[in-house]
């Protein structure tokens, strides 16, 4: 039908101003996500100084216990896993745009709530922080499937990967922004309250400083709320899920002005779109098929937990979820050896005050983001539609394994005492660069391209939730496991583990496992429309008896070869043929 041609028009559309606007609008959610996730590290330094004051005879400042740090990080990651599942499912039921606004409002409220507490005792403040960090994690997790799905359904097939990668790259700028804000707040408080004090004497203003840093995270999310709500619903959701292709055409026509629809939508088209089961009479040569096929009720769309879905898309869902899980274990384990780089380059904690310690840590994060994280994202944007998702993901996993092994091999014999060596810092930075060039970006893109429109956000949420569970294993589990086997060398508050060298070897092995999973299970989606990806990797015609056989013959003889043009065929007046394939 003419109205369904809007999907083909979207795939063939030239890049326009609104594509870049959509990148910024969708990307600001991920910008805020990374701000909230990464600003907590220097914040915990301030909390340790405020709520864990050392004894009067101690020569070291207060430090937040590792169990408290792990709990604060862990609840946010658990919330993110839950948010992926909840908002991913809601995005397929209530619509991408509407749920997008809800997740943004929750993000704003919880960013403010994370810094606001009705009391200033240690137990109350930390309990309040953990509660709001969990809810903030829910909002952060919800942003992943919605951002990726919205961008994938707005983009054209030629540059879709680069557009989604550009949305994801906003995370790097969010890390940079969190570092800049922390440095600015710490410098301002240090200037007015901390410079003339003893380094171990923490002023009361430090309790306000960490709250300000957390609450500023609400600003970018609040600023983009209007633009998010002004976005139209994606044409694919409106046409393929709500089955209102007329509205889809009108909505997308308001923001993308240069679309070649080659037709004018009529009232009859609108009626057919609203009532997809009402089909117009078939040509005479199809009368026998019509009598046979219409004698039975069309089967209902298969569900997510059905055997039908497992046969058609189970392999792709396993590939996306397992690769994301395996990637986030080594990616979030960066804290294992971050302190080995940070400590030799900055003064010891006992010689600087609370604000200066937070400033130095934020400065270190900014350097790493500018030197490796952001360049990795840019390289992914440039290569994703040239090299392909599958190859880039395999290359990234392989390079991560190589650099982790280079760190692990001589770690106990050399790196432990030479953390200021330039090669050590280069290898550390290249690990981040490889992850962002490859699997950290591609695992965000692939789930938004492989699944039917009515399950796309849900499947992306499942994949993202698996990733956040992997992040929990990496950021908390491996942080404890990497402690030295000699209790005398274990950091305060930790228990003996397997040692840093063995932890890095295991992480490298996990990267190689991710490479194998990608090679065996992950399909390529580059250069194809979303409907082509769905049909090539999951489409099956499940007709039974003569009706199913004649339906397959009808589709094979009358429809064009390209799956992209199948959706605009004139088999019936319904824009989505209820017997041929399911979306």
PLY file of the C-alpha trace (Angstrom):
ply
format ascii 1.0
element vertex 583
property float x
property float y
property float z
element edge 582
property int vertex1
property int vertex2
end_header
0.00 0.00 0.00
1.13 3.58 -0.58
1.15 4.37 3.12
3.49 1.50 3.98
5.96 2.93 1.50
6.91 5.32 4.28
9.11 2.52 5.67
10.92 2.09 2.38
11.16 5.88 2.11
12.76 6.01 5.56
15.36 3.43 4.53
16.21 5.39 1.37
15.99 8.91 2.83
18.98 11.17 2.59
20.55 12.37 5.81
18.70 15.44 7.05
18.88 17.95 9.87
16.35 16.05 11.97
18.56 12.95 12.02
21.23 14.93 13.85
18.62 16.47 16.12
17.37 12.99 16.98
20.93 11.90 17.76
21.28 14.73 20.28
17.84 14.18 21.83
18.27 10.42 22.17
21.92 10.76 23.12
21.31 13.17 25.99
19.74 10.32 27.91
22.92 8.27 27.61
24.92 11.42 28.36
23.05 11.71 31.66
23.36 7.98 32.28
27.14 8.03 32.13
27.28 11.23 34.18
25.32 9.58 36.99
27.24 6.29 36.85
30.75 7.75 36.78
30.43 10.72 39.14
29.84 8.32 42.04
33.54 7.37 42.20
34.86 10.78 43.38
31.64 11.25 45.36
32.49 8.18 47.43
35.82 9.80 48.27
33.98 12.81 49.70
31.52 10.59 51.58
34.43 8.70 53.13
35.94 11.96 54.38
32.61 13.20 55.77
31.08 10.10 57.35
34.11 7.93 58.16
36.34 10.34 60.06
39.65 8.85 61.20
40.76 8.70 64.79
42.60 11.79 66.14
45.90 9.91 66.07
45.48 8.60 62.51
47.62 9.96 59.68
45.22 8.87 56.93
41.83 10.36 56.00
38.49 8.63 56.28
37.75 6.09 53.57
34.42 4.63 52.56
34.55 0.88 53.31
34.74 -1.32 50.20
31.49 -3.05 51.15
29.67 0.29 51.12
31.22 1.27 47.79
30.27 -2.09 46.30
26.72 -1.75 47.60
26.33 1.76 46.20
27.60 0.70 42.78
25.77 -2.62 42.87
22.30 -1.22 43.58
22.59 1.15 40.62
23.57 -1.71 38.30
20.75 -3.92 39.62
18.34 -1.05 39.06
19.67 -0.65 35.53
19.04 -4.34 34.82
15.47 -4.00 36.09
14.98 -0.78 34.12
16.08 -2.44 30.90
13.44 -5.13 31.33
10.61 -2.88 32.53
10.98 0.04 30.14
11.97 -2.23 27.26
8.66 -4.07 27.58
6.69 -0.85 28.06
8.29 0.65 24.97
6.72 -2.09 22.84
3.32 -1.71 24.46
2.78 1.98 25.15
5.08 3.42 22.49
8.68 4.54 22.43
8.12 8.28 22.80
5.66 8.12 25.68
7.74 5.74 27.79
10.86 7.72 26.90
9.40 10.73 28.69
8.57 8.67 31.77
12.12 7.35 32.07
13.47 10.88 31.71
11.23 12.24 34.48
12.30 9.40 36.75
15.92 10.18 35.96
15.47 13.85 36.87
13.67 13.08 40.14
16.17 10.44 41.24
19.19 12.59 40.38
17.84 15.24 42.71
16.84 12.62 45.28
20.33 11.07 45.27
21.76 14.29 46.62
18.86 15.19 48.88
18.45 13.63 52.30
16.24 14.62 55.19
18.97 13.71 57.66
22.74 13.90 57.94
23.55 10.85 59.99
25.70 8.26 58.23
23.17 5.44 58.18
20.30 7.60 57.00
22.33 9.40 54.32
23.75 6.20 52.87
20.39 4.41 52.96
18.79 7.33 51.15
21.61 7.39 48.61
21.28 3.66 47.89
17.51 3.91 47.51
17.66 6.73 45.01
20.64 5.19 43.22
18.57 2.07 42.66
15.66 4.07 41.25
18.10 6.12 39.20
19.50 2.86 37.87
15.98 1.85 36.80
15.68 5.08 34.80
19.17 4.64 33.35
18.43 1.07 32.31
15.17 2.16 30.69
16.97 4.69 28.57
19.08 2.07 26.76
16.39 0.18 24.80
14.35 3.30 24.10
17.26 5.39 22.79
18.56 2.62 20.55
15.13 1.65 19.23
14.07 5.22 18.48
17.26 5.97 16.59
17.19 2.71 14.65
13.61 3.33 13.53
14.31 6.92 12.45
17.55 6.21 10.55
18.08 5.16 6.95
19.67 1.84 6.14
22.97 3.28 4.87
23.92 5.23 7.99
21.79 3.57 10.66
24.78 2.03 12.43
26.66 5.32 12.54
23.61 7.15 13.89
23.03 4.63 16.71
26.76 4.61 17.48
26.69 8.42 17.63
23.86 8.23 20.16
25.88 5.79 22.24
29.01 7.93 21.96
27.29 10.56 24.09
28.32 8.36 27.01
31.91 9.46 26.52
30.92 13.11 26.72
28.85 12.32 29.81
31.95 10.92 31.51
33.85 14.05 30.50
31.04 16.27 31.82
30.86 14.43 35.15
34.61 14.93 35.57
34.39 18.61 34.63
31.51 19.27 37.03
33.24 17.42 39.86
36.43 19.37 39.28
34.55 22.68 39.18
32.54 21.97 42.33
35.58 20.64 44.21
37.71 23.62 43.17
35.02 26.11 44.22
34.50 24.51 47.64
38.22 24.14 48.15
38.79 27.80 47.44
36.24 29.04 49.95
36.37 26.44 52.72
39.32 24.06 52.51
42.60 25.67 51.58
43.68 26.80 55.03
42.63 23.64 56.82
44.68 20.61 57.70
44.23 17.94 54.99
42.66 15.58 57.51
40.22 18.22 58.75
37.17 17.92 56.49
34.80 20.94 56.58
31.03 20.51 56.84
30.72 21.98 53.36
32.04 18.70 51.93
28.69 17.14 52.83
27.07 19.70 50.54
29.62 19.32 47.74
28.87 15.67 46.93
25.15 16.37 46.96
25.57 19.22 44.48
27.58 16.99 42.14
24.85 14.35 42.11
21.96 16.79 41.72
23.54 18.55 38.75
22.94 15.29 36.87
19.27 16.31 36.61
20.10 19.36 34.49
20.86 17.75 31.08
17.92 15.37 31.45
15.54 18.19 32.36
16.74 20.40 29.52
15.96 17.75 26.90
12.56 16.75 28.28
10.63 19.16 26.05
12.47 18.01 22.93
11.87 14.38 23.77
8.14 14.89 24.20
8.01 16.94 20.98
9.41 14.01 18.98
6.80 12.09 17.01
6.31 8.40 17.58
8.50 6.35 15.27
6.88 5.46 11.97
7.65 1.78 12.39
5.92 1.53 15.75
2.87 3.42 14.47
2.64 1.45 11.23
3.74 -2.02 12.30
2.56 -2.20 15.92
-0.38 0.20 16.10
-1.15 -0.56 12.41
-1.98 3.04 11.62
0.14 3.72 8.57
-1.64 6.95 7.73
-0.64 8.50 11.05
2.88 7.12 10.62
3.18 8.86 7.25
1.82 12.14 8.57
4.03 12.08 11.68
7.26 11.36 9.87
6.41 13.81 7.12
6.44 16.64 9.64
10.06 16.08 10.66
11.66 14.52 7.57
10.62 16.73 4.69
12.52 15.03 1.87
10.79 11.65 1.66
9.77 10.05 -1.62
6.48 8.32 -0.83
5.37 8.14 -4.48
1.72 8.16 -3.45
-1.06 10.02 -1.76
-2.81 8.47 1.20
-6.57 8.19 0.71
-9.43 7.64 3.11
-9.68 4.02 1.94
-6.01 3.52 2.80
-6.59 4.93 6.26
-9.53 2.61 6.84
-7.48 -0.36 5.75
-4.65 0.70 8.04
-6.91 1.07 11.07
-8.70 -2.23 10.34
-5.93 -4.48 9.01
-8.13 -7.58 8.82
-10.52 -5.98 6.35
-9.05 -6.95 3.01
-10.24 -5.79 -0.37
-11.33 -8.38 -2.97
-8.46 -10.21 -4.58
-8.07 -10.40 -8.37
-10.01 -13.23 -10.03
-7.01 -15.52 -10.32
-6.76 -15.55 -6.50
-10.40 -16.46 -5.79
-9.63 -20.07 -4.97
-6.91 -19.02 -2.56
-9.26 -16.54 -0.93
-11.92 -19.17 -0.31
-9.39 -21.61 1.12
-7.35 -19.23 3.28
-10.28 -17.25 4.66
-11.98 -20.35 5.95
-9.69 -20.30 8.98
-8.91 -17.47 11.39
-5.42 -15.94 11.01
-3.12 -17.16 13.75
-2.40 -14.61 16.49
1.07 -13.02 16.60
3.56 -15.18 18.45
4.65 -14.06 21.89
8.05 -13.49 23.38
7.91 -16.66 25.45
6.55 -18.87 22.68
8.35 -21.72 20.94
7.68 -19.85 17.70
9.78 -16.90 18.90
12.49 -19.27 20.09
12.71 -20.87 16.65
12.72 -17.60 14.77
14.73 -15.26 17.01
16.10 -17.27 19.92
19.55 -17.55 18.34
19.80 -13.77 17.80
18.57 -12.98 21.32
21.13 -15.35 22.80
23.87 -13.76 20.68
22.98 -10.22 21.76
22.47 -10.97 25.46
25.51 -13.22 25.91
27.87 -10.90 24.04
26.72 -7.90 26.10
27.08 -9.90 29.33
30.59 -11.06 28.42
31.66 -7.58 27.32
30.57 -5.76 30.47
32.52 -8.07 32.79
35.97 -6.90 31.59
34.75 -3.41 30.68
33.49 -2.60 34.17
36.46 -4.36 35.75
38.62 -1.37 34.84
38.62 -0.41 38.52
40.87 -3.43 39.15
43.98 -1.63 38.02
42.79 1.97 37.86
44.25 2.72 41.26
47.62 1.37 40.11
47.77 4.19 37.57
46.10 6.88 39.64
48.14 6.66 42.85
51.70 7.19 41.51
50.69 10.30 39.54
48.91 12.21 42.31
49.77 13.08 45.92
48.80 10.56 48.61
45.37 11.04 50.22
46.92 12.06 53.54
48.57 15.12 51.95
45.49 16.60 50.26
42.12 17.63 51.59
38.77 16.13 50.60
38.14 18.49 47.69
41.60 18.09 46.24
41.34 14.29 46.37
38.01 14.36 44.51
39.46 16.88 42.04
42.47 14.66 41.25
40.35 11.56 40.72
37.96 13.44 38.43
40.93 14.81 36.51
42.21 11.29 35.99
38.81 10.17 34.69
38.72 13.11 32.27
42.15 12.24 30.88
41.18 8.61 30.28
37.89 9.66 28.64
39.57 12.16 26.33
42.51 9.90 25.45
40.79 6.55 24.87
37.04 6.41 25.50
35.83 9.18 23.17
38.31 8.33 20.35
37.06 4.74 20.50
33.48 5.90 20.04
34.45 8.13 17.12
36.28 5.27 15.42
33.18 3.11 15.81
31.00 5.79 14.20
33.35 5.98 11.23
33.77 2.23 10.72
30.47 0.65 11.74
28.80 1.04 8.32
31.97 0.17 6.43
33.40 -2.81 8.29
30.15 -4.18 9.68
28.88 -4.90 13.17
29.98 -8.53 13.36
33.57 -7.96 12.25
33.98 -4.92 14.46
32.66 -6.81 17.48
35.02 -9.72 16.90
37.99 -7.39 16.37
37.19 -5.49 19.57
36.95 -8.66 21.66
40.24 -9.93 20.23
42.09 -6.68 20.88
40.73 -6.47 24.43
42.00 -9.99 25.10
45.44 -9.15 23.70
45.84 -6.00 25.81
44.53 -7.66 28.98
47.01 -10.50 28.53
49.78 -7.94 27.98
48.85 -6.44 31.34
48.43 -9.80 33.06
51.57 -11.62 31.93
54.23 -9.49 33.58
51.93 -7.90 36.17
53.37 -9.41 39.34
56.96 -9.26 38.11
56.96 -5.80 36.51
53.78 -3.76 36.23
53.02 -3.69 39.96
56.12 -1.61 40.59
56.15 0.29 37.29
52.64 1.70 37.06
54.05 5.01 35.85
55.64 3.34 32.84
54.24 4.82 29.63
53.56 1.38 28.16
51.38 0.47 31.14
49.19 3.53 30.59
49.07 2.92 26.84
47.92 -0.68 27.29
45.31 0.43 29.81
43.99 3.10 27.41
44.00 0.72 24.44
41.81 -1.71 26.38
39.15 0.99 26.66
39.66 2.07 23.07
39.18 -1.49 21.78
36.03 -1.98 23.81
34.43 1.23 22.57
35.54 0.63 19.01
34.00 -2.82 19.03
31.68 -4.69 21.40
30.75 -1.85 23.75
29.17 -0.07 20.76
28.00 -3.01 18.66
26.19 -4.72 21.54
24.10 -1.55 21.83
23.35 -1.49 18.09
22.59 -5.11 17.17
19.52 -5.69 19.40
17.91 -2.60 17.86
18.23 -4.09 14.35
17.46 -7.79 14.58
13.98 -8.17 16.08
10.38 -7.47 14.99
9.06 -3.98 15.68
6.55 -5.19 18.26
9.34 -6.96 20.25
12.33 -4.77 19.39
12.48 -2.69 22.56
11.75 -5.71 24.76
14.56 -7.78 23.24
16.96 -4.86 23.51
16.00 -4.53 27.16
16.70 -8.22 27.78
20.11 -7.87 26.15
20.88 -4.72 28.12
19.80 -6.35 31.40
22.22 -9.21 30.71
24.94 -6.62 30.17
24.25 -4.91 33.49
24.46 -8.24 35.29
27.84 -8.69 33.65
28.78 -5.20 34.83
27.83 -6.22 38.36
30.10 -9.25 38.14
32.95 -7.12 36.81
32.65 -4.02 38.99
31.94 -5.84 42.26
32.85 -9.52 41.93
36.19 -9.15 40.17
37.15 -6.17 42.32
37.09 -8.45 45.34
38.47 -11.49 43.50
41.51 -9.55 42.25
42.87 -8.94 45.75
46.21 -10.50 46.54
46.32 -14.02 47.94
48.66 -12.83 50.69
46.51 -11.30 53.42
49.28 -8.87 54.33
49.04 -7.27 50.87
45.24 -7.08 50.71
43.77 -3.57 50.68
41.99 -2.46 53.83
38.45 -3.82 54.05
38.92 -6.58 51.46
39.49 -10.31 51.74
42.23 -12.30 49.94
41.41 -13.26 46.35
43.04 -14.91 43.36
45.42 -12.03 42.65
45.52 -9.37 39.96
47.45 -11.43 37.41
45.01 -14.34 37.45
42.02 -11.98 37.44
43.32 -10.31 34.28
43.95 -13.69 32.64
40.37 -14.73 33.38
39.08 -11.44 31.94
41.09 -12.02 28.77
39.57 -15.49 28.52
36.10 -13.96 28.84
36.91 -11.67 25.90
37.96 -14.66 23.81
34.69 -16.37 24.74
32.86 -13.26 23.55
34.77 -13.52 20.27
33.66 -17.14 19.86
30.02 -16.35 20.64
30.06 -13.53 18.10
31.61 -15.72 15.41
29.15 -18.56 15.89
25.85 -16.81 16.68
25.89 -13.13 15.66
24.52 -12.22 12.19
25.49 -9.19 10.13
22.91 -6.39 9.82
24.85 -3.76 7.86
23.18 -2.22 4.81
19.78 -3.87 5.26
16.48 -2.45 6.36
15.08 -3.51 9.71
12.43 -5.58 7.93
15.07 -7.32 5.82
17.09 -8.17 8.92
14.01 -9.64 10.56
13.01 -11.69 7.54
16.49 -12.93 6.65
17.37 -14.06 10.16
13.97 -15.10 11.47
11.20 -15.15 8.87
9.37 -18.41 8.34
6.04 -19.09 6.70
4.08 -21.34 8.98
1.16 -22.25 6.76
-0.56 -25.54 7.28
-2.27 -27.63 4.59
-3.39 -26.29 1.23
-3.97 -22.75 2.54
-0.40 -22.40 3.77
1.02 -23.87 0.56
-1.05 -21.58 -1.66
-0.13 -18.59 0.49
3.56 -19.32 -0.02
3.02 -19.70 -3.75
1.10 -16.42 -3.85
3.83 -14.52 -2.01
6.64 -16.05 -4.06
4.97 -15.24 -7.40
3.40 -11.87 -6.72
5.73 -10.11 -4.31
9.07 -8.53 -5.24
12.26 -10.26 -4.19
13.33 -7.47 -1.83
11.82 -7.82 1.66
11.83 -4.03 1.89
9.34 -3.87 -0.97
7.22 -6.70 0.45
5.74 -4.30 2.97
4.43 -2.03 0.17
2.93 -4.74 -2.02
-0.69 -4.89 -3.13
-1.51 -8.42 -2.04
-4.35 -6.98 0.06
-5.52 -3.61 1.25
-3.99 -4.36 4.64
-0.52 -2.80 4.94
0.66 -5.84 6.90
-0.49 -9.09 5.38
-1.79 -11.14 8.34
-0.88 -14.51 6.81
2.43 -13.88 5.08
4.66 -12.75 7.87
4.42 -11.33 11.34
5.91 -8.11 12.56
0 1
1 2
2 3
3 4
4 5
5 6
6 7
7 8
8 9
9 10
10 11
11 12
12 13
13 14
14 15
15 16
16 17
17 18
18 19
19 20
20 21
21 22
22 23
23 24
24 25
25 26
26 27
27 28
28 29
29 30
30 31
31 32
32 33
33 34
34 35
35 36
36 37
37 38
38 39
39 40
40 41
41 42
42 43
43 44
44 45
45 46
46 47
47 48
48 49
49 50
50 51
51 52
52 53
53 54
54 55
55 56
56 57
57 58
58 59
59 60
60 61
61 62
62 63
63 64
64 65
65 66
66 67
67 68
68 69
69 70
70 71
71 72
72 73
73 74
74 75
75 76
76 77
77 78
78 79
79 80
80 81
81 82
82 83
83 84
84 85
85 86
86 87
87 88
88 89
89 90
90 91
91 92
92 93
93 94
94 95
95 96
96 97
97 98
98 99
99 100
100 101
101 102
102 103
103 104
104 105
105 106
106 107
107 108
108 109
109 110
110 111
111 112
112 113
113 114
114 115
115 116
116 117
117 118
118 119
119 120
120 121
121 122
122 123
123 124
124 125
125 126
126 127
127 128
128 129
129 130
130 131
131 132
132 133
133 134
134 135
135 136
136 137
137 138
138 139
139 140
140 141
141 142
142 143
143 144
144 145
145 146
146 147
147 148
148 149
149 150
150 151
151 152
152 153
153 154
154 155
155 156
156 157
157 158
158 159
159 160
160 161
161 162
162 163
163 164
164 165
165 166
166 167
167 168
168 169
169 170
170 171
171 172
172 173
173 174
174 175
175 176
176 177
177 178
178 179
179 180
180 181
181 182
182 183
183 184
184 185
185 186
186 187
187 188
188 189
189 190
190 191
191 192
192 193
193 194
194 195
195 196
196 197
197 198
198 199
199 200
200 201
201 202
202 203
203 204
204 205
205 206
206 207
207 208
208 209
209 210
210 211
211 212
212 213
213 214
214 215
215 216
216 217
217 218
218 219
219 220
220 221
221 222
222 223
223 224
224 225
225 226
226 227
227 228
228 229
229 230
230 231
231 232
232 233
233 234
234 235
235 236
236 237
237 238
238 239
239 240
240 241
241 242
242 243
243 244
244 245
245 246
246 247
247 248
248 249
249 250
250 251
251 252
252 253
253 254
254 255
255 256
256 257
257 258
258 259
259 260
260 261
261 262
262 263
263 264
264 265
265 266
266 267
267 268
268 269
269 270
270 271
271 272
272 273
273 274
274 275
275 276
276 277
277 278
278 279
279 280
280 281
281 282
282 283
283 284
284 285
285 286
286 287
287 288
288 289
289 290
290 291
291 292
292 293
293 294
294 295
295 296
296 297
297 298
298 299
299 300
300 301
301 302
302 303
303 304
304 305
305 306
306 307
307 308
308 309
309 310
310 311
311 312
312 313
313 314
314 315
315 316
316 317
317 318
318 319
319 320
320 321
321 322
322 323
323 324
324 325
325 326
326 327
327 328
328 329
329 330
330 331
331 332
332 333
333 334
334 335
335 336
336 337
337 338
338 339
339 340
340 341
341 342
342 343
343 344
344 345
345 346
346 347
347 348
348 349
349 350
350 351
351 352
352 353
353 354
354 355
355 356
356 357
357 358
358 359
359 360
360 361
361 362
362 363
363 364
364 365
365 366
366 367
367 368
368 369
369 370
370 371
371 372
372 373
373 374
374 375
375 376
376 377
377 378
378 379
379 380
380 381
381 382
382 383
383 384
384 385
385 386
386 387
387 388
388 389
389 390
390 391
391 392
392 393
393 394
394 395
395 396
396 397
397 398
398 399
399 400
400 401
401 402
402 403
403 404
404 405
405 406
406 407
407 408
408 409
409 410
410 411
411 412
412 413
413 414
414 415
415 416
416 417
417 418
418 419
419 420
420 421
421 422
422 423
423 424
424 425
425 426
426 427
427 428
428 429
429 430
430 431
431 432
432 433
433 434
434 435
435 436
436 437
437 438
438 439
439 440
440 441
441 442
442 443
443 444
444 445
445 446
446 447
447 448
448 449
449 450
450 451
451 452
452 453
453 454
454 455
455 456
456 457
457 458
458 459
459 460
460 461
461 462
462 463
463 464
464 465
465 466
466 467
467 468
468 469
469 470
470 471
471 472
472 473
473 474
474 475
475 476
476 477
477 478
478 479
479 480
480 481
481 482
482 483
483 484
484 485
485 486
486 487
487 488
488 489
489 490
490 491
491 492
492 493
493 494
494 495
495 496
496 497
497 498
498 499
499 500
500 501
501 502
502 503
503 504
504 505
505 506
506 507
507 508
508 509
509 510
510 511
511 512
512 513
513 514
514 515
515 516
516 517
517 518
518 519
519 520
520 521
521 522
522 523
523 524
524 525
525 526
526 527
527 528
528 529
529 530
530 531
531 532
532 533
533 534
534 535
535 536
536 537
537 538
538 539
539 540
540 541
541 542
542 543
543 544
544 545
545 546
546 547
547 548
548 549
549 550
550 551
551 552
552 553
553 554
554 555
555 556
556 557
557 558
558 559
559 560
560 561
561 562
562 563
563 564
564 565
565 566
566 567
567 568
568 569
569 570
570 571
571 572
572 573
573 574
574 575
575 576
576 577
577 578
578 579
579 580
580 581
581 582
